[in-house]
């Protein structure tokens, strides 16, 4: 297994908001609404409500990407496949 991802907990003073945008009426045959939130707010023409829900006092920041690799070199099934296919040469791969 890989080591844990490095993270840092930092104090913040953010506000969690609940934004309600009325659904627009779609024309029949129109697909699902795939606009992002900012586009929906612009198109709402001021017809939306914003409600503060809470304060976020701490945030966890991750600076690295997770590494979800799994090493199969020691697995018995992989070693048997290598032995069975070891005599095959690939013409497209020189290694």
C-alpha positions as a Markdown table, in Angstrom:
| # | Residue | x | y | z |
|---|---|---|---|---|
| 1 | Unk | 0.0 | 0.0 | 0.0 |
| 2 | Unk | 1.0 | 3.6 | -0.6 |
| 3 | Unk | 1.8 | 6.0 | 2.2 |
| 4 | Unk | -1.0 | 8.4 | 3.2 |
| 5 | Unk | -1.5 | 11.7 | 1.4 |
| 6 | Unk | 0.0 | 14.7 | 3.1 |
| 7 | Unk | -2.6 | 17.2 | 4.2 |
| 8 | Unk | -2.8 | 20.2 | 6.5 |
| 9 | Unk | -5.7 | 21.4 | 8.5 |
| 10 | Unk | -6.0 | 25.2 | 8.5 |
| 11 | Unk | -8.3 | 27.6 | 10.2 |
| 12 | Unk | -10.7 | 29.4 | 7.9 |
| 13 | Unk | -13.6 | 31.8 | 8.3 |
| 14 | Unk | -15.8 | 30.8 | 5.3 |
| 15 | Unk | -19.5 | 30.9 | 5.0 |
| 16 | Unk | -21.5 | 28.0 | 3.6 |
| 17 | Unk | -24.3 | 29.3 | 1.4 |
| 18 | Unk | -27.5 | 27.6 | 0.1 |
| 19 | Unk | -28.4 | 29.1 | -3.3 |
| 20 | Unk | -31.9 | 28.3 | -4.7 |
| 21 | Unk | -32.4 | 28.9 | -8.3 |
| 22 | Unk | -35.9 | 28.3 | -9.8 |
| 23 | Unk | -36.1 | 25.6 | -12.4 |
| 24 | Unk | -36.7 | 27.0 | -15.9 |
| 25 | Unk | -39.3 | 25.4 | -18.1 |
| 26 | Unk | -37.7 | 23.3 | -20.8 |
| 27 | Unk | -39.1 | 22.9 | -24.3 |
| 28 | Unk | -40.3 | 19.4 | -25.0 |
| 29 | Unk | -37.6 | 17.2 | -26.4 |
| 30 | Unk | -34.8 | 19.3 | -24.8 |
| 31 | Unk | -32.1 | 17.3 | -23.0 |
| 32 | Unk | -31.1 | 17.7 | -19.4 |
| 33 | Unk | -29.9 | 21.1 | -18.1 |
| 34 | Unk | -26.1 | 21.0 | -18.2 |
| 35 | Unk | -25.3 | 24.6 | -17.5 |
| 36 | Unk | -23.0 | 25.4 | -14.6 |
| 37 | Unk | -24.2 | 27.4 | -11.5 |
| 38 | Unk | -22.9 | 30.7 | -12.7 |
| 39 | Unk | -24.7 | 30.4 | -16.0 |
| 40 | Unk | -27.9 | 29.5 | -14.2 |
| 41 | Unk | -27.6 | 32.5 | -11.9 |
| 42 | Unk | -27.1 | 34.8 | -14.9 |
| 43 | Unk | -30.1 | 33.3 | -16.7 |
| 44 | Unk | -32.3 | 33.6 | -13.6 |
| 45 | Unk | -32.4 | 37.4 | -13.9 |
| 46 | Unk | -32.1 | 38.0 | -10.2 |
| 47 | Unk | -34.8 | 35.5 | -9.3 |
| 48 | Unk | -32.8 | 33.4 | -6.8 |
| 49 | Unk | -32.4 | 33.3 | -3.0 |
| 50 | Unk | -29.2 | 33.0 | -1.0 |
| 51 | Unk | -29.3 | 31.6 | 2.6 |
| 52 | Unk | -26.3 | 31.4 | 4.9 |
| 53 | Unk | -26.3 | 27.9 | 6.4 |
| 54 | Unk | -23.2 | 27.9 | 8.6 |
| 55 | Unk | -19.6 | 28.9 | 9.1 |
| 56 | Unk | -16.7 | 26.7 | 8.1 |
| 57 | Unk | -14.0 | 27.0 | 10.8 |
| 58 | Unk | -11.5 | 24.5 | 9.4 |
| 59 | Unk | -10.5 | 23.3 | 6.0 |
| 60 | Unk | -8.2 | 20.4 | 5.1 |
| 61 | Unk | -5.8 | 21.1 | 2.2 |
| 62 | Unk | -4.2 | 18.4 | 0.2 |
| 63 | Unk | -1.1 | 19.3 | -1.8 |
| 64 | Unk | -0.4 | 15.9 | -3.4 |
| 65 | Unk | -2.3 | 13.6 | -5.7 |
| 66 | Unk | -3.2 | 10.2 | -4.5 |
| 67 | Unk | -1.2 | 7.3 | -5.9 |
| 68 | Unk | -3.5 | 4.3 | -6.4 |
| 69 | Unk | -1.0 | 2.0 | -8.0 |
| 70 | Unk | -1.0 | -1.6 | -7.2 |
| 71 | Unk | 2.2 | -3.6 | -7.6 |
| 72 | Unk | 1.5 | -7.0 | -9.1 |
| 73 | Unk | 5.1 | -8.2 | -9.4 |
| 74 | Unk | 4.8 | -10.5 | -6.3 |
| 75 | Unk | 1.4 | -12.0 | -7.2 |
| 76 | Unk | 1.6 | -15.7 | -8.0 |
| 77 | Unk | -0.9 | -15.5 | -10.9 |
| 78 | Unk | 1.1 | -12.7 | -12.6 |
| 79 | Unk | 4.4 | -14.7 | -12.3 |
| 80 | Unk | 2.7 | -17.8 | -13.8 |
| 81 | Unk | 1.4 | -15.7 | -16.8 |
| 82 | Unk | 4.9 | -14.3 | -17.3 |
| 83 | Unk | 6.4 | -17.9 | -17.4 |
| 84 | Unk | 3.7 | -19.1 | -19.7 |
| 85 | Unk | 4.0 | -16.2 | -22.1 |
| 86 | Unk | 7.7 | -15.7 | -21.7 |
| 87 | Unk | 8.6 | -17.4 | -24.9 |
| 88 | Unk | 6.4 | -15.1 | -27.0 |
| 89 | Unk | 8.1 | -12.2 | -28.7 |
| 90 | Unk | 6.3 | -9.1 | -29.6 |
| 91 | Unk | 7.3 | -7.7 | -32.9 |
| 92 | Unk | 6.0 | -4.2 | -32.1 |
| 93 | Unk | 7.8 | -3.9 | -28.8 |
| 94 | Unk | 11.6 | -4.2 | -28.8 |
| 95 | Unk | 11.9 | -4.7 | -25.0 |
